Amino acid sequence: MTTTVAKTEEGTASPYALSHLDALESEAVHIFREVAGEFERPVILFSGGKDSILMLHLALKAFAPAAIPFSLLHVDTGHNFAEVLEYRDRVVAAHGLRLHVASVQDYIDRGVLKERPDGTRNPLQTLPLTEKIQSERFDAVFGGGRRDEEKARAKERVFSLRDEFSQWDPRRQRPELWNLYNGRHAPGEHVRVFPLSNWTELDVWQYIAREGIELPEIYFAHEREVFQRGGMWLTAGEWGGPKDGETVEKRQIRYRTVGDMSCTGAVDSDAVTLEQVIAEIAASRLTERGATRADDKLSEAAMEDRKREGYF
Amino acid sequence: MTTTTELSATTLLRFATAGSVDDGKSTLVGRLLHDSKSVLADQLEAVEHASRSRGQETPDLALLTDGLRAEREQGITIDVAYRYFATPRRRFILADTPGHVQYTRNMVTGASTAELTVILVDARNGVVEQTRRHAAIAALLRVPHVVLAVNKMDLVDYQESVFAEIAEEFTAYATELGVPEVTAIPISALAGDNVVEPSATMDWYGGPTVLEHLETVPVSHDLAHCHARLPVQYVIRPQTAEHPDYRGYAGQIAAGTFRVGDPVTVLPSGRTTKVSGIDLLGKPVDVAWTPQSVTLLLEDDIDISRGDLIVPSKDAPATTQDIEATVCHVADQPLTVGHRVLLKHGTRTVKAIVKDIPSRLTLDDLSLHPHPGQLVANDIGRLKIRTAEPLPVDSYADSRRTGSFILIDPADGTTLTAGMVGESFAAPEPVKDEADDDGWDF
């Protein structure tokens, strides 16, 4: 993250210098093509959030003018923003993609998973995700995780090996040398692949602006009924808010990340265009997750523990 | 603070750090992130909180770069962690490698993608065995730029003579190994001298701070001028009504430049044709260069698949089944003569067998131990390998992407070994004249 949006710097560039966005784009495309060449059944985790939208955009570019050789998988917590679901379905239809859905609600209805007292469903996504990977025999699963997001992710590989229980063992990860990714795995194991490993939040937004990628509207400032919990603005809804003592008010807000409604906080904002969003992020003094994710604040080791269990 | 909303077009520098905890490496990295305003309020708050709970009075910047619980508990760092920061002038990806026992393979991993390495020494100890090892790894991996950060200058009263002596000794050693460029900078990571802000105390030093140097060092594009190489990753064939005959060969240009009209040869088949078009992610272009991901269109319908290499007809590498290389062994199980492995080179993976391990190299003094019989984790050595099929390898000295390979265990997929084709070290560069340095006459 930086506090200023960078300008072109003359003098350090040769005619062969790529801009940082071009370099990151080229690297991500290389990763998508590598997986297409080496795996049988790859799938892209697609939530309708900006990182998964970016992944899909890069994948489309990597294989143009042909269709992308992957399907999509949405782990549906049941607490989705309507705008995001609508966006998801529109994109799937527009590109003729195949969408798999793993539903947390379904697991709760069947009594396999229990609703948590705090109503948060993010931690409940792991089981539906891993069982879907097993039943569909996906051998490569693209995730939008970035290494700048959280300390436990700083050590994540681009190709991250998972065992048959989807578990991540930091000591079993392979060194990644040059750009020679090693995707070999035993039957039943799979590889999580993170094409956006080296992107930062600002890179993602700058690239979205440069490419003119359309996003769900909740990423831009709008009026919404919210209430405060744990220092964050949460959207009122059937998922369990507001509780007694929490008051709903109308505020001008936007979302920096999009996840389960119960733990995705909004920030006060009047940024209605991509340019304004970028300026706001560049000036922000809080990391994306620090500002907006209650579930990552649970403990210093929360993310590490969830990754070990097979979380994204 | 200015914010502009115009799109940035800064370059990207990938660099690595080498040094031990005792040299103050975590503090240097923490300082770079902190002073370049890359540490955000919530991260700093977490560090302050953790420092207090450990009974430390000031925030321990080293905590910014501790990742996993095991490391926090043991106070060590395992493996390579990647950090991201930016200034108005450049975006940085830092491969932060730990400096303790298992560090060789981690340093090799970090250096494999780095265009610059920062090697840290403690001004009180000067060039020690470990410093020589770090220099040797940077030289082996052919990292184009090396920075020697002489840290803890505050503990030697900021004396110029201490710095000059260390800088001279290191530069002589690195030059001997063929490191093309060394920049020495006197710093105090703890006090912040010459990391981001120029030192108020060391007015005898006229060169750049660490960050200024990182911002201005030329991002290496020599690769655009050497042999053109495109390892084919994937064949794009839409077979739609709109594109009935489109056949594109997709890959990331590993070295050099391709132009429309270039006569090219496809290896290993040896068939020749011409480049009829270049698709740069959906946009037709006349020319493309490393590291762009492109799709090449060719005049003739040749049978080409993943694993093939497209090269200029006038500049094709020889193919061989016998590879000699310098390797770093990165797996816990040893590598022995007779070991059957898989070798991944570019986009091609072939069966191979370890024919001989002529020598093991001790990094401390660069001594060679003939016929060690096996290499264990973190060993560097020479290797002779026979592959099941001919491979078009370049010398690593010419091309880091097409001169490198990895060995994989066929049984469980473990990455065993990192390999660099050809000679270990570059021939020493002639010592530069003083006009080329930052005012230092070494």
Contacts between the chains, C-beta under 8 A, distances in Angstrom:
chain1	res1	chain2	res2	distance
A	1	B	38	5.8
A	1	B	40	6.0
A	1	B	84	7.6
A	1	B	85	7.4
A	1	B	86	7.3
A	2	B	36	7.9
A	2	B	37	7.2
A	2	B	38	6.7
A	2	B	85	7.1
A	2	B	86	3.8
A	2	B	87	6.7
A	2	B	88	7.4
A	3	B	1	5.7
A	3	B	3	8.0
A	3	B	37	4.6
A	4	B	1	6.3
A	4	B	2	5.9
A	4	B	3	5.8
A	4	B	4	7.5
A	4	B	88	4.9
A	5	B	3	5.7
A	5	B	4	5.4
A	5	B	5	6.5
A	5	B	6	7.3
A	5	B	8	5.8
A	6	B	8	3.7
A	6	B	9	7.9
A	6	B	10	4.3
A	6	B	86	6.5
A	6	B	87	7.4
A	6	B	88	4.9
A	6	B	89	6.8
A	6	B	90	7.6
A	6	B	91	7.4
A	7	B	4	6.2
A	7	B	6	6.7
A	7	B	8	6.5
A	7	B	9	7.9
A	7	B	10	7.8
A	7	B	88	6.3
A	8	B	8	7.3
A	8	B	9	4.4
A	8	B	10	7.1
A	9	B	10	6.2
A	9	B	11	7.7
A	9	B	88	7.7
A	9	B	89	4.6
A	9	B	90	7.1
A	9	B	215	8.0
A	12	B	11	6.4
A	12	B	89	7.2
A	12	B	90	7.3
A	12	B	215	7.4
A	12	B	216	5.8
A	12	B	218	6.7
A	12	B	219	7.3
A	13	B	11	6.1
A	14	B	218	7.0
A	14	B	219	7.7
A	14	B	221	4.8
A	14	B	224	8.0
A	16	B	221	4.0
A	16	B	224	4.0
A	16	B	257	8.0
A	16	B	289	5.5
A	17	B	11	5.1
A	17	B	219	5.8
A	17	B	221	6.1
A	18	B	11	7.3
A	18	B	12	7.5
A	18	B	291	7.2
A	18	B	292	7.0
A	19	B	8	7.5
A	19	B	9	4.3
A	19	B	10	6.8
A	19	B	11	6.9
A	19	B	12	7.9
A	20	B	8	7.3
A	20	B	10	5.4
A	20	B	11	6.2
A	20	B	12	3.9
A	20	B	90	7.8
A	20	B	91	4.1
A	21	B	8	7.8
A	21	B	9	7.9
A	22	B	292	7.5
A	23	B	11	7.8
A	23	B	12	4.6
A	23	B	291	6.8
A	24	B	12	7.2
A	25	B	281	7.1
A	25	B	293	7.6
A	26	B	252	6.2
A	26	B	291	5.6
A	26	B	292	5.4
A	26	B	293	4.3
A	27	B	252	7.9
A	27	B	291	7.4
A	27	B	293	7.9
A	29	B	252	7.5
A	29	B	281	6.5
A	29	B	293	4.0
A	30	B	233	7.2
A	30	B	251	7.9
A	30	B	252	4.2
A	30	B	293	5.2
A	33	B	233	4.2
A	33	B	234	4.7
A	33	B	250	5.4
A	33	B	251	7.2
A	33	B	252	7.9
A	33	B	293	7.3
A	34	B	233	6.0
A	34	B	347	7.5
A	36	B	233	7.7
A	36	B	234	5.2
A	37	B	233	5.2
A	37	B	234	4.8
A	37	B	306	4.6
A	37	B	347	6.6
A	61	B	281	4.5
A	61	B	282	5.8
A	62	B	250	7.3
A	62	B	281	7.5
A	62	B	293	7.3
A	63	B	234	7.8
A	63	B	236	6.0
A	63	B	250	7.7
A	64	B	236	7.9
A	64	B	279	7.7
A	64	B	281	7.2
A	64	B	282	4.6
A	65	B	236	7.6
A	65	B	238	5.1
A	65	B	240	7.7
A	65	B	242	7.2
A	65	B	243	5.1
A	65	B	246	6.2
A	65	B	282	7.7
A	66	B	236	5.0
A	66	B	237	6.6
A	66	B	238	3.9
A	66	B	239	8.0
A	66	B	240	7.8
A	66	B	243	7.7
A	66	B	246	7.7
A	67	B	238	7.2
A	147	B	82	4.9
A	147	B	84	7.1
A	148	B	83	7.8
A	148	B	84	4.4
A	151	B	66	7.1
A	151	B	67	4.9
A	152	B	67	6.1
A	152	B	68	6.3
A	154	B	65	7.9
A	154	B	67	5.2
A	154	B	81	4.2
A	154	B	82	5.7
A	154	B	83	6.5
A	155	B	67	5.1
A	155	B	68	6.6
A	155	B	78	7.9
A	155	B	79	5.5
A	155	B	80	7.1
A	155	B	81	5.1
A	155	B	82	7.7
A	161	B	413	7.7
A	170	B	68	5.9
A	170	B	70	7.6
A	170	B	78	7.3
A	170	B	79	7.3
A	171	B	78	7.8
A	173	B	79	7.5
A	174	B	414	6.8
A	174	B	415	4.2
A	175	B	80	7.6
A	175	B	105	6.0
A	175	B	106	7.4
A	175	B	108	7.9
A	175	B	109	4.4
A	175	B	330	4.9
A	175	B	415	5.8
A	175	B	418	7.4
A	176	B	109	6.6
A	177	B	108	7.2
A	177	B	109	5.7
A	177	B	112	4.6
A	177	B	330	7.8
A	177	B	404	7.0
A	177	B	406	5.7
A	177	B	415	7.5
A	177	B	418	4.6
A	178	B	112	4.8
A	178	B	113	6.4
A	178	B	400	6.7
A	178	B	401	6.3
A	178	B	404	4.9
A	179	B	113	7.4
A	179	B	252	7.2
A	179	B	401	7.0
A	180	B	344	5.5
A	180	B	404	6.9
A	180	B	405	7.1
A	180	B	406	4.9
A	182	B	344	6.8
A	182	B	406	6.5
A	182	B	408	5.8
A	182	B	413	6.7
A	182	B	415	5.0
A	184	B	342	7.7
A	184	B	408	6.0
A	184	B	413	3.2
A	185	B	413	5.8
A	186	B	412	7.0
A	186	B	413	7.1
A	197	B	82	7.4
A	198	B	82	7.1
A	198	B	84	7.3
A	198	B	93	5.6
A	200	B	84	5.0
A	200	B	86	7.3
A	200	B	91	7.9
A	202	B	86	7.3
A	203	B	91	7.4
A	206	B	7	6.0
A	206	B	8	6.2
A	209	B	7	6.5
A	210	B	7	5.6
A	275	B	5	4.1
A	276	B	5	7.6
A	278	B	5	6.1
A	279	B	3	4.9
A	279	B	5	5.2
A	282	B	3	5.3
A	283	B	1	7.3
A	283	B	3	5.6
A	284	B	40	7.3
A	285	B	40	5.5
A	285	B	41	4.2
A	286	B	40	5.6
A	286	B	41	5.5
A	286	B	42	5.1
A	287	B	40	4.8
A	287	B	42	5.6
A	287	B	43	6.2
A	290	B	40	6.8
A	290	B	41	7.6
A	290	B	42	3.1
A	290	B	43	7.1
A	291	B	42	7.3
A	300	B	46	7.3
A	300	B	50	7.4
A	300	B	69	7.7
A	300	B	72	7.7
A	301	B	69	4.5
A	304	B	68	5.8
A	304	B	69	5.7
